[in-house]
Structure formats: C-alpha cells, structure tokens
Amino acid sequence: MPEKHGVPYRQTLQMRRDYIGKSCKLHFEVAPIKIVRGSKQYLYDDTGQEFLDCVNNTSHVGHCHPHVVSAGQEQMAKLTSSFGFLNDQTALYAKRLISTLPETLCVCFFVSSGSEGNDLALRLAASYTKRHDVICLDGAYHGNLGTLVEISPVRHRKNHQIKDWVHIAPTPNTYRGKLDSSAPNPGPLYANEVRKIIQKAKQNGREIGAFISEPVITASGIVVPPENYFAHVYNYVHESGGVCISDEVQCGLGRCGEHFWGFQMHNVVPDIVTIGKPIANGYPLAAVITTKEIADSLTDFSSTFGGNPVACAIGRAVLDVIENEKLTSSAKNVGKCLKDGFKAIQHKHPMIGDVRGVGMLVGVELVMDKTSKKPAKESAEILAYKLKEKKIIIGIEGADKNVLVLLPPLCFTTDNARFVVQNFSEALANIESEAASVGLTDRNEIPVVSGVDVPLDVITDQPTISVHSYSDEEEDDEDEDKAIKRARYEEVD
Ligand SMILES: Cc1ncc(COP(=O)(O)O)c(C=O)c1O
C-alpha cells in the first residue's frame, strides 16, 4: 500500500540533503529508497513497493517481529528508564545473555551502540592489563567513536596518521591476501604475523594490551579466517599478557549458523565479547560481556540509556524468537543454500572471483577476470543497482568495494535464496556481456543465462520451521495457541 500521509518523496530527499551531514551516506546515493515499513525479510517504500532485504542484519529476527514489538510496547507503557535503580528486565536479560556464553564470560555491561561497546571493551582491556596498545586487522571496522576510528583501517583516509598505540595486522584473507589458500596452513602463517607484531612492539618498548577482531571479517567482504588462525593468535596474545576481544556486533546471536557466537566456530574463548546491532532487532542496545576479573578492574562506569528496561525487554524477546523459531539452524541451512547457489553459478561467470561465508553471512567477490583478480568495483555497484530494479537490496563491502554481501534477517527462506541467486546471475550476465563487448573481459567466457539456465537445484527446500510458544517466566501458563498466534506476522500484516 502506498504511504498515505507522509511527506512527498522529493521533499524528504531535499530535507535530508539540507539538514543531514553529507558524510552520512545513503544505501543508494543516486536514487535512494524511501522506506516506510518493514515486515519479516521485506521492506516497503512510499509507493507500496516490496523489496527483499538482504542487508539488514540489525533486524535480526525479522522486521517488526510481533513478539518483539509487543515486548517493547508493554515495557514502554510501564517504565522506560531505571538509571541507578534495580529492575527485573535488566537483571533477567543479563542472566539470560550470559547463559548463552562459556562459563568464564559471566559479567555484563549494557550500552546503546556497538561503538560504545567496543570503546568500553578497550577501556576494560586497558584497566585490566594496564596497557593501551591494541592490535587490529587491516580490513577491520569497529565503530564510529574516536578510539574506534583509529582501529578501523577500512575507514582510514589516505595519509591517515596511524596512532602509536595502534598495530595493524593483515586480514587473514585466503583469496587475495598476503597468503592465499595455496599456502599450506594459512591460519598459523597469518597468526604468525600477529606474533611478529607483538615482538616488534616489545622491541620498541611497547606492550600489547588487546587484540580485537570479528570472528568473520565483514567489512573486508565476509572474510572467514582460515582454520586455527584465532587459536594461534589468542595463544600469542595471552602469552604476552594481553587480552582478546571478539567483536560480535555483526556475527553474533546465531548468524554464523553452526553456533550462537561467531568465536565458537574457531574453538577459542575470548576475554571480552561485544554485541550490538542484532540484539534488540533495531532498538538501540549493545552489550559487553567479560570475565569477573576484567570487569572488576574497572572502577567506574555508567550509561544513562544502557540496559534500560525497554531495551532489555526487547532483548529478551529477541532471544525468545531465536530460540523458538530455531533461527540459528535456519541461518545454517538457508545460509548454506544461498552460498551453494552462488557457488553453482560461479563457473558460469567470469566476474565471480570468490564466493565465501558462513551461515547467513555470504560474500560474492567480483573481479575483472579470474587470473588478475583485479577488483570490479564499478560492476559491483552497477549490479547492486540492477538488483534494486529487481526489488532486491544487497550490500557492497571490501577494501575495494567489489564484494556483494548478504546479511539478511534470519527469517530469510530458501525461496528468497533462489530468487536472489537467479536475479543476480541474470543481471551479472548482462554486465559481463557489456564488459566483453568493450574488451574488458574474455568474450569466450561470457555465460548464456536465460530462464532457468542457472543450476539452482542445489538450493533445496528446508523443512519448515515450527513456531513454538513464547512463554517465559512470567507467562508460564499462557495458552499455547494464543502464544503461537501472537508470534505470527499475519496478525500484523
Ligand atoms: C563489526 C562492527 N563493530 C562495531 C560496529 C559499530 O556499531 P554501531 O554502529 O552500533 O556503533 C559496527 C557497525 O557497523 C560493526 O560492523
């Protein structure tokens, strides 16, 4: 349905240009979409047009999930702020979040954004180790606060003066990194780069306080570190007296499929975990979870909005949905279908250099040709716009902005996966034909993609996920039918 009483599109665009900072980029700068509503894995613009959302990992359990919405509404009508006082929502949520983590990670701090969480993680690391130096990866993004910009090399401009407390290690990328997958054991070899940094810092009279990384490097275009990379890095850091921070802002809460937390797939246990984006399905909430010793080393911390009862009620509802709708296993199964679908079309497309990812984190890297691996930045942008015409919203990441990334809400289905891969293949074939016609790629490699030519039979249907009761401590005797009904989007659609 078109928007009834909203501001006309052109006026909204004009106000955005007049009153909002230019550096705040829009998803489609040339012709931005005005989104007025979201439901499940879909977004709706002001004309009523439906888009398949493949980028909004913040709306983790689906846009406006009714269980999450009603939890927020109910708490908002009771109490919104309890700064400095006791309240059940915060206590129950902290207990529940901690129950998903290894035993050592047993103390929670709540803040309102991933950036605040990572900033606090650095403070905790410094207060515990009494050291301020940090190792980050060259393809990392950790947030928008001053300290975090310094450890987010993907956002550094040319000639950025690296601070003396920042040490940058190579992203363990086996497609186009310092060491590719042909190197035997790239994980330990990449980890050795971190060891060398620790040693070099020591020689220069500096001590590393913390190593920070995502379990899957999303800003580099969904780079999954090779086996044993983190195991070795964590050993080196711990041996030297530092602590390890896992930034789970993009990857946590079941998105990686096999496990609830991204670090678990690497068989390591961090000292500090940060989580933001998905934990309250779009409501501002983030958390830092750490050991008792590290938590106790910080003498003073407060956050007015962090862990307010509304945020925590919503956080609890998100955990209900992940559990009841089995979204972790859905991320694993549907994510595999999505990745397999792209893998199946890869050989037909001279421009698909790499397909990678885990769970519902999938990246497709475009190159001018597979031998030179020259990044195809413009083609990636054109492809995103072509998919927008097909009503599919897809992201672009990577240092060269040539990796198409998909991090959809976890209610994404195998039908959605099929639809995306089919349209992706058709749109890319057009781009490749045009590139070949002007001599940019090998004409002999141009695929013929029409109708059902793409082998999408690799995308198999998964069993339907059943929705269970949303009952919890306070709702034990809630009638199951009522709870199931409440969980269904159809009620709000
Ligand atoms: C890995 C990672 N860490 C931290 C952040 C910062 O989170 P926020 O934007 O909520 O401050 C982001 C944001 O995109 C992120 O991707």
The ligand as a Tripos MOL2 file, in Angstrom:
@<TRIPOS>MOLECULE
LIG
   16    16     1     0     0
SMALL
NO_CHARGES

@<TRIPOS>ATOM
      1 C1         31.9510   -5.1110   13.3650 C.3       1 LIG1
      2 C2         31.3190   -3.8480   13.8600 C.ar      1 LIG1
      3 N1         31.6390   -3.3980   15.0900 N.ar      1 LIG1
      4 C3         31.0940   -2.2790   15.5900 C.ar      1 LIG1
      5 C4         30.1970   -1.5350   14.8470 C.ar      1 LIG1
      6 C5         29.6370   -0.2640   15.4160 C.3       1 LIG1
      7 O1         28.3140   -0.4300   15.7700 O.3       1 LIG1
      8 P1         27.3360    0.8420   15.8970 P.3       1 LIG1
      9 O2         27.1370    1.3550   14.5070 O.co2     1 LIG1
     10 O3         26.1060    0.2680   16.5300 O.co2     1 LIG1
     11 O4         28.0030    1.8380   16.7690 O.co2     1 LIG1
     12 C6         29.8400   -1.9630   13.5780 C.ar      1 LIG1
     13 C7         28.8900   -1.1980   12.7710 C.2       1 LIG1
     14 O5         28.6490   -1.4040   11.6260 O.2       1 LIG1
     15 C8         30.4250   -3.1370   13.0550 C.ar      1 LIG1
     16 O6         30.1500   -3.5750   11.8480 O.3       1 LIG1
@<TRIPOS>BOND
     1     1     2 1
     2     2     3 ar
     3     2    15 ar
     4     3     4 ar
     5     4     5 ar
     6     5     6 1
     7     5    12 ar
     8     6     7 1
     9     7     8 1
    10     8     9 2
    11     8    10 1
    12     8    11 1
    13    12    13 1
    14    12    15 ar
    15    13    14 2
    16    15    16 1
@<TRIPOS>SUBSTRUCTURE
     1 LIG1         1 GROUP 0 **** ****
